[in-house]
Amino acid sequence: MSERARIQLGETDSRIIERYEITQSFFSQPGACAVRVGHAGVTGDMLRAYPPGTPFTFWIDLEDGRQVPQMTGKLDDNSPDGAGGATQNNLRGRDWMMPLYKSMPRVERTFSRATFKELTQAVIKEALGSDDFELIFSNDANAAAIQGVPKFETTQVTDTTREFVVVGEEIAPRLAVTGYSDGVGPLFGIVEEHESLKALADTTSTRDVVKLVGYDVPNPLRAKPGQAWLTFLQQELNRTGLFLFAGWDERVFIVTRPNAAQAPKFRITRRRGGSPGIIGARFKNSTSQRCSEYVVYGRGGGGKDGRKQVQGSYTDQEMVGYGLSAVWSHVDELAKTSKQAEYLARRKAAEDRRNGWELTYTLRGHTWPLIGEEGKSGILAIDTVFEVFDEEYEISGLFWCAQVTHRDEGQGKRTEITLMRPADLLYGDDVVTLSPKTAGRKKVFGK
């Protein structure tokens, strides 16, 4: 059996499809699926049986018998097309990121003191209207997204020590047991019930205990009506280089960073005059939106010393080497230290580099030989590393896969992969806190 694609609609058996396109991207959400199925005799039945909102699963079956799901989601379009004299149903659907992409807050929602994981969970729950989902996350998501100033309260605690004597002994050893606050510790009752012991006098002392009672969050995040949940969440995740996308299984979400440090999984070798399996190639190296220097201004300090301007910058040495000089500048009120401002400058530079440099290949089929596993192939997928040797473009090295499109438009099964340079994925230093204390803000307490 050769590779084949099929789609499962609701609870019915899967339908084998011949024309389709499914796109999955690390950076662009949601993932999309479009298939063309049926014929004139079943068009009406399909319109009734599979309206928008019908759950779907897109599968790729491999020659070795493996059945690999690629995407789950819900249909948002079932429109018949009678072009060419044959009526067929055009089905379009999006993965489980679609609710976050479309849905907006009913009222303003405030988030105080949370990690990126907790913030992501809260947003998904709001968008889905349910907590019936699974979030898979890397440890980076446990960093603080919104941080607060701890608030402490001092309370007085009384310590009581009660002495006991052993009854009936010629020499009566004493045993001291300590209780707390009200003078009744958990051991008092147990010891007093022992038949050989007799309680003597109590001695008491007091001490101050400092307890954490909450947090003052001077700059909570606010999701407002008119802004999609995904847009709100992405602007926060982007600050630390985290990205959210849907897994292949139903209601499964993944928040993580691009893994460009992994070992290469596939090898692309392109010779002059053509190479087996490679149908086409494109190379984009555009600097039209890139700058040589990125500068971010923030506001730091406060209190009796007053607020002062802070600055962070990043220089794109590749642009300097081209002799192309341009400065990008931005004011970000959340940046209160030079390190935070530099982080934002590096992030903007990385985004511009990613948007300007792409290496794209169109390959025959949906699988490709695996490096180091003779005779075995794997489905081409995002967040994998490719080893590339391209004589035509004179490009070689390791590249990270950002987007994959599987399609068959009547010319055979093909897969288009978009590769990026690993260096363009980096945002700079580790996570930094971007939650300055702002004068005049209402105090918000959270767990």
C-alpha positions as CSV (number, residue, x, y, z in Angstrom):
1,M,0.0,0.0,0.0
2,S,1.4,3.4,-0.9
3,E,0.9,6.5,1.3
4,R,-2.7,7.6,1.5
5,A,-4.6,10.4,3.2
6,R,-8.0,10.0,4.8
7,I,-10.3,12.1,7.0
8,Q,-12.5,10.8,9.8
9,L,-15.7,12.9,10.2
10,G,-17.5,12.6,13.5
11,E,-17.9,9.0,14.6
12,T,-18.2,7.6,11.0
13,D,-15.5,5.6,9.2
14,S,-12.7,7.5,7.5
15,R,-13.0,8.6,3.9
16,I,-10.0,8.2,1.6
17,I,-9.4,11.5,-0.1
18,E,-7.4,12.4,-3.2
19,R,-7.4,16.2,-3.2
20,Y,-6.4,17.9,0.0
21,E,-4.1,20.4,1.7
22,I,-3.1,20.5,5.4
23,T,-0.8,23.1,6.8
24,Q,0.8,23.1,10.3
25,S,3.0,25.9,11.5
26,F,5.0,26.6,14.6
27,F,4.4,30.3,14.4
28,S,1.1,30.8,12.6
29,Q,-2.1,29.6,14.2
30,P,-4.5,27.9,13.8
31,G,-3.5,24.9,11.6
32,A,-5.8,24.5,8.6
33,C,-7.2,21.5,6.6
34,A,-9.0,21.5,3.3
35,V,-10.2,18.4,1.5
36,R,-12.4,17.7,-1.5
37,V,-14.6,14.5,-1.2
38,G,-17.7,12.9,-2.6
39,H,-19.7,13.0,-5.8
40,A,-23.1,14.1,-7.0
41,G,-24.9,11.1,-5.5
42,V,-23.8,11.8,-1.9
43,T,-23.5,15.6,-1.9
44,G,-26.8,16.2,-0.1
45,D,-26.1,13.4,2.4
46,M,-22.8,14.9,3.3
47,L,-24.3,18.4,3.7
48,R,-26.7,17.0,6.2
49,A,-24.4,14.6,8.0
50,Y,-21.3,16.8,8.3
51,P,-22.4,20.5,9.0
52,P,-19.9,23.0,10.4
53,G,-18.9,22.0,13.8
54,T,-18.4,18.4,13.0
55,P,-15.2,17.0,14.6
56,F,-12.6,15.7,12.2
57,T,-9.3,13.8,12.3
58,F,-6.8,13.9,9.3
59,W,-4.7,10.7,8.9
60,I,-1.8,9.7,6.8
61,D,-1.4,5.9,6.3
62,L,2.1,4.8,5.5
63,E,3.4,1.9,3.4
64,D,4.6,0.0,6.4
65,G,1.1,-0.1,7.8
66,R,1.4,2.8,10.3
67,Q,-1.6,5.0,10.7
68,V,-0.5,8.4,11.8
69,P,-2.9,11.2,12.8
70,Q,-1.9,14.7,11.7
71,M,-4.6,17.0,12.9
72,T,-7.8,17.1,14.9
73,G,-10.3,19.9,15.0
74,K,-13.7,21.0,13.8
75,L,-15.1,21.8,10.3
76,D,-16.0,25.4,9.7
77,D,-17.1,25.0,6.1
78,N,-18.9,22.4,4.0
79,S,-19.7,23.9,0.6
80,P,-20.5,21.9,-2.5
81,D,-18.8,22.7,-5.8
82,G,-20.2,21.7,-9.2
83,A,-17.3,22.9,-11.3
84,G,-16.3,20.6,-14.1
85,G,-19.6,18.8,-14.2
86,A,-19.1,16.8,-11.0
87,T,-20.5,18.0,-7.7
88,Q,-18.2,17.5,-4.7
89,N,-18.0,18.7,-1.1
90,N,-15.3,21.1,-0.1
91,L,-14.6,20.6,3.6
92,R,-12.5,23.1,5.5
93,G,-11.5,22.9,9.1
94,R,-9.2,24.3,11.7
95,D,-7.4,22.6,14.6
96,W,-8.1,23.2,18.3
97,M,-6.4,26.6,18.2
98,M,-9.5,28.0,16.3
99,P,-11.5,28.9,19.5
100,L,-8.5,31.0,20.8
101,Y,-8.2,32.7,17.4
102,K,-11.8,33.7,17.1
103,S,-13.1,34.1,20.7
104,M,-12.8,37.3,22.6
105,P,-13.5,38.2,26.3
106,R,-17.1,39.1,27.2
107,V,-15.8,41.6,29.7
108,E,-12.4,42.8,30.8
109,R,-10.5,40.0,32.5
110,T,-7.6,40.8,34.8
111,F,-4.7,38.3,35.5
112,S,-2.5,38.8,38.5
113,R,0.6,36.9,39.5
114,A,0.8,33.8,37.3
115,T,3.3,31.7,35.5
116,F,3.1,31.4,31.7
117,K,1.7,27.9,32.2
118,E,-1.1,29.2,34.5
119,L,-1.8,32.1,32.2
120,T,-2.1,29.8,29.2
121,Q,-4.3,27.4,31.0
122,A,-6.6,30.2,32.1
123,V,-6.9,31.6,28.5
124,I,-7.6,28.2,27.0
125,K,-10.3,27.6,29.6
126,E,-11.9,30.9,28.8
127,A,-11.8,30.4,25.0
128,L,-13.1,26.8,25.1
129,G,-15.6,27.5,27.8
130,S,-14.4,24.3,29.5
131,D,-11.5,22.8,31.4
132,D,-11.7,19.6,29.4
133,F,-8.3,19.9,27.7
134,E,-4.7,18.9,28.2
135,L,-1.7,21.3,28.2
136,I,1.7,19.9,27.5
137,F,4.5,22.4,28.4
138,S,8.2,22.7,28.8
139,N,9.8,23.9,32.0
140,D,10.2,27.4,30.5
141,A,6.4,27.8,31.0
142,N,6.9,27.7,34.8
143,A,8.6,31.1,34.8
144,A,6.7,34.1,36.1
145,A,4.5,35.9,33.5
146,I,3.1,38.3,36.0
147,Q,5.1,38.8,39.2
148,G,4.1,40.6,42.3
149,V,5.6,42.1,45.4
150,P,5.1,39.7,48.4
151,K,3.0,41.1,51.3
152,F,3.8,39.9,54.8
153,E,2.0,40.0,58.1
154,T,3.5,39.7,61.5
155,T,1.6,37.8,64.1
156,Q,2.5,36.9,67.7
157,V,2.7,33.2,68.6
158,T,2.8,31.8,72.2
159,D,4.9,28.7,72.9
160,T,4.0,26.7,76.0
161,T,6.3,24.1,77.5
162,R,4.7,21.6,80.0
163,E,6.8,19.4,82.2
164,F,5.9,15.8,83.2
165,V,7.3,13.5,85.9
166,V,7.3,9.7,85.9
167,V,5.1,8.5,88.8
168,G,6.3,5.7,91.1
169,E,10.0,5.9,90.4
170,E,12.5,6.6,93.1
171,I,14.2,9.1,90.8
172,A,11.6,11.0,88.8
173,P,13.0,12.0,85.4
174,R,11.3,15.0,83.8
175,L,10.0,15.2,80.2
176,A,9.3,18.6,78.5
177,V,6.8,18.8,75.7
178,T,6.2,22.1,73.8
179,G,2.8,23.3,72.4
180,Y,1.9,26.4,70.4
181,S,-0.3,29.5,70.3
182,D,-3.1,28.5,72.8
183,G,-0.9,26.3,75.0
184,V,-2.4,23.0,73.8
185,G,0.0,21.2,71.5
186,P,-0.8,17.9,69.8
187,L,1.5,15.9,72.1
188,F,0.0,17.2,75.4
189,G,-3.1,15.1,75.3
190,I,-1.2,12.0,74.2
191,V,1.4,12.3,76.9
192,E,-1.1,13.2,79.7
193,E,-3.1,10.0,79.0
194,H,0.0,7.8,79.8
195,E,-0.6,6.2,83.2
196,S,3.0,6.6,84.4
197,L,3.2,10.4,83.8
198,K,2.0,13.3,85.8
199,A,1.9,16.9,84.5
200,L,3.7,19.6,86.5
201,A,3.9,23.3,85.7
202,D,3.7,25.2,82.4
203,T,6.1,27.8,81.2
204,T,5.3,30.2,78.3
205,S,7.1,32.5,75.9
206,T,6.0,34.6,72.9
207,R,7.7,35.3,69.6
208,D,6.8,37.1,66.4
209,V,6.2,35.1,63.2
210,V,6.2,36.6,59.7
211,K,3.7,35.0,57.3
212,L,3.1,35.6,53.6
213,V,-0.5,36.8,53.2
214,G,-0.6,37.8,49.5
215,Y,1.0,39.8,46.7
216,D,0.8,43.3,45.6
217,V,0.6,43.1,41.8
218,P,1.2,46.6,40.5
219,N,0.9,45.8,36.8
220,P,-1.6,42.9,36.2
221,L,-2.4,41.8,32.6
222,R,-5.8,42.8,31.2
223,A,-7.6,41.0,28.4
224,K,-10.2,43.4,26.9
225,P,-13.3,42.9,24.7
226,G,-12.4,43.3,21.0
227,Q,-9.1,41.4,21.4
228,A,-8.9,37.7,20.5
229,W,-7.7,35.5,23.3
230,L,-4.9,34.2,21.1
231,T,-3.6,37.7,20.3
232,F,-3.6,38.6,24.0
233,L,-1.8,35.4,25.0
234,Q,0.8,35.5,22.2
235,Q,2.0,39.0,23.1
236,E,2.9,37.7,26.5
237,L,4.4,34.4,25.4
238,N,6.5,36.2,22.9
239,R,8.2,38.0,25.6
240,T,10.0,34.9,26.6
241,G,10.2,33.1,23.2
242,L,7.3,30.6,24.0
243,F,4.8,29.5,21.4
244,L,1.5,27.8,21.7
245,F,0.0,25.4,19.1
246,A,-2.4,22.4,19.0
247,G,-1.2,18.8,19.2
248,W,-2.5,16.2,16.9
249,D,-4.9,14.8,19.5
250,E,-8.3,16.2,20.5
251,R,-8.1,19.2,22.9
252,V,-4.4,18.9,23.4
253,F,-2.3,22.1,23.4
254,I,1.5,22.5,23.5
255,V,3.4,25.5,24.8
256,T,7.2,25.4,24.3
257,R,10.2,27.0,22.6
258,P,11.6,26.0,19.2
259,N,14.0,23.1,19.7
260,A,16.8,23.9,17.3
261,A,19.4,22.0,19.4
262,Q,18.0,18.5,18.6
263,A,19.9,16.1,16.4
264,P,19.0,16.3,12.7
265,K,16.2,13.9,11.7
266,F,16.2,14.3,7.9
267,R,18.8,15.1,5.2
268,I,18.1,17.2,2.1
269,T,20.8,16.8,-0.7
270,R,20.2,18.9,-3.8
271,R,22.5,18.6,-6.7
272,R,22.8,20.9,-9.7
273,G,20.6,19.4,-12.4
274,G,18.1,17.9,-10.0
275,S,17.9,15.4,-7.2
276,P,15.5,12.4,-6.6
277,G,12.5,13.3,-4.5
278,I,13.0,17.1,-4.7
279,I,10.4,18.7,-6.9
280,G,11.3,22.4,-6.3
281,A,13.1,24.8,-4.1
282,R,12.9,28.5,-3.1
283,F,15.3,30.7,-1.2
284,K,14.3,34.0,0.4
285,N,16.9,36.4,1.8
286,S,15.1,39.7,2.1
287,T,16.4,42.6,4.2
288,S,13.6,45.0,3.4
289,Q,12.1,44.8,6.9
290,R,15.4,44.3,8.8
291,C,17.5,46.9,10.6
292,S,21.1,47.0,11.6
293,E,20.4,48.3,15.1
294,Y,17.4,47.8,17.5
295,V,16.9,50.1,20.4
296,V,14.2,49.8,23.2
297,Y,13.6,52.5,25.7
298,G,11.9,51.8,29.1
299,R,11.2,53.5,32.3
300,G,13.0,52.4,35.5
301,G,13.5,53.5,39.0
302,G,10.8,55.2,41.1
303,G,10.2,56.3,44.7
304,K,12.3,59.1,46.2
305,D,14.9,58.8,43.4
306,G,12.2,59.3,40.7
307,R,11.8,57.5,37.4
308,K,14.5,57.5,34.8
309,Q,14.8,56.3,31.3
310,V,16.5,52.9,30.6
311,Q,17.8,51.7,27.3
312,G,18.7,48.4,25.7
313,S,20.0,47.7,22.2
314,Y,21.1,45.0,19.8
315,T,23.2,45.2,16.7
316,D,22.5,42.8,13.8
317,Q,26.0,42.1,12.6
318,E,24.8,40.5,9.4
319,M,23.1,43.7,8.3
320,V,26.3,45.7,9.3
321,G,28.3,43.3,7.0
322,Y,25.9,44.1,4.1
323,G,26.5,47.8,4.7
324,L,22.8,48.4,5.2
325,S,22.3,50.9,8.1
326,A,18.9,51.5,9.6
327,V,17.7,52.0,13.2
328,W,14.5,50.6,14.7
329,S,13.4,52.1,18.0
330,H,10.6,51.5,20.4
331,V,9.3,52.7,23.8
332,D,8.1,49.9,26.1
333,E,6.7,51.0,29.5
334,L,7.0,47.4,30.8
335,A,10.8,47.4,30.5
336,K,12.2,48.8,33.7
337,T,15.8,47.7,33.4
338,S,18.4,47.9,30.7
339,K,18.5,44.1,30.6
340,Q,14.8,43.9,29.9
341,A,15.0,46.5,27.2
342,E,17.9,44.6,25.6
343,Y,15.9,41.4,25.6
344,L,13.0,43.1,23.7
345,A,15.5,44.5,21.2
346,R,17.0,41.1,20.6
347,R,13.5,39.6,20.2
348,K,12.5,42.1,17.6
349,A,15.7,41.5,15.6
350,A,15.1,37.7,15.7
351,E,11.5,38.1,14.4
352,D,12.7,40.3,11.5
353,R,15.5,37.8,10.7
354,R,13.0,34.9,10.6
355,N,10.6,36.8,8.4
356,G,13.4,37.7,6.0
357,W,15.3,34.4,5.6
358,E,13.5,31.2,4.5
359,L,14.6,28.0,2.7
360,T,11.7,26.1,1.2
361,Y,11.6,22.7,-0.5
362,T,8.8,20.8,-2.2
363,L,9.3,17.1,-1.8
364,R,7.6,14.1,-3.4
365,G,5.4,12.2,-0.9
366,H,4.7,12.9,2.7
367,T,7.7,10.9,4.2
368,W,11.4,11.2,4.0
369,P,14.3,8.8,4.9
370,L,15.4,9.1,8.5
371,I,19.1,9.8,9.3
372,G,20.8,6.8,10.9
373,E,17.8,4.4,10.4
374,E,18.5,2.6,7.1
375,G,15.3,1.7,5.2
376,K,13.0,3.7,7.5
377,S,11.1,6.9,6.8
378,G,9.2,9.4,8.9
379,I,6.5,11.9,8.2
380,L,7.8,15.3,7.5
381,A,6.9,17.5,10.5
382,I,7.4,20.9,12.2
383,D,9.9,21.4,15.0
384,T,12.4,19.0,13.5
385,V,16.0,19.7,12.3
386,F,17.2,19.0,8.7
387,E,20.7,18.6,7.5
388,V,21.0,20.4,4.2
389,F,23.5,20.2,1.3
390,D,22.3,22.4,-1.6
391,E,24.8,22.8,-4.4
392,E,22.5,25.2,-6.4
393,Y,22.2,27.8,-3.6
394,E,25.5,26.9,-2.1
395,I,23.9,26.4,1.3
396,S,24.8,23.8,3.8
397,G,24.3,23.2,7.5
398,L,21.5,22.4,10.0
399,F,18.2,24.1,9.6
400,W,15.0,24.0,11.7
401,C,11.5,23.3,10.2
402,A,8.9,25.9,10.9
403,Q,6.1,24.9,8.6
404,V,4.9,21.9,6.7
405,T,2.1,21.6,4.1
406,H,1.0,18.2,2.9
407,R,-1.1,18.4,-0.3
408,D,-2.4,16.5,-3.3
409,E,-4.0,18.6,-6.0
410,G,-4.2,16.0,-8.6
411,Q,-0.5,15.9,-9.4
412,G,0.6,13.5,-6.8
413,K,1.3,13.7,-3.1
414,R,3.7,16.5,-2.2
415,T,5.1,18.1,0.9
416,E,6.4,21.6,1.2
417,I,8.7,22.4,4.1
418,T,9.9,25.8,5.3
419,L,13.3,25.9,7.0
420,M,14.9,28.6,9.1
421,R,18.4,29.2,10.5
422,P,18.6,28.1,14.2
423,A,20.3,31.4,15.1
424,D,17.2,33.3,14.0
425,L,15.1,31.5,16.6
426,L,17.0,32.8,19.6
427,Y,15.7,35.7,21.6
428,G,18.7,36.3,23.7
429,D,19.0,35.8,27.4
430,D,16.8,33.7,29.7
431,V,13.4,34.8,30.8
432,V,13.3,38.2,32.4
433,T,10.5,39.7,34.5
434,L,8.6,42.4,32.7
435,S,6.3,43.6,35.5
436,P,7.4,46.9,36.9
437,K,5.9,48.6,39.9
438,T,3.6,51.3,38.6
439,A,2.6,54.3,40.7
440,G,-1.1,54.8,41.1
441,R,-2.1,51.3,40.2
442,K,-4.8,49.6,42.1
443,K,-3.5,46.8,44.4
444,V,-4.5,43.3,43.3
445,F,-3.9,40.3,45.5
446,G,-3.6,36.8,44.2
447,K,-2.4,33.4,45.3
